[in-house]
Amino acid sequence: HLPFVESGGGLVQAGGSLRLSCVASTPHLDYYAVGWFRQAPGKEVESVACESSPEDIYYVDAVKGRFTISRDNAKKTVYLEMKNLKPEDTAVYHCAETVCYSGFKPYKGEAWGQGTQVTVSS
C-alpha cells in the first residue's frame, strides 16, 4: 500500500473543469504506476485513468478526450485534469498504485484513502 493524499475536488457546473492532485508520501513516485479511480454513491469503484509513463497511459471510454492524467515526480504528485465535466462524473475520486494497462482495475482489497469529492451539477 502506497498512501496518497487527494485534493482539488469541488462543485462545478456541467461543462466546467477541475484539476485533481494526488500527493505521494514516497520520494520515488517514479517507481510506480498510478491510477485514478472513482466511486459514486451506491456504486462500485470504477477505473478512470492510469499512467505508468508518458508512453503508457490509459483512459476508460467514459472520460477519454475529456480527462488527462499526468505526473510530476519531483513534486511527488499525480494530476487528473478534467474538462467538460458531466453530472455522471460526480463521485469521490481516489488515486492508488496500480498495474496500468487497457482495462485496468484496482487491486483487490485496495485500502482507499479519503479521496476528493467531485460534484457536477446539471
Disulfide bonds with the S-S distance in Angstrom:
Cys22-Cys95 1.71
Cys50-Cys100 2.08
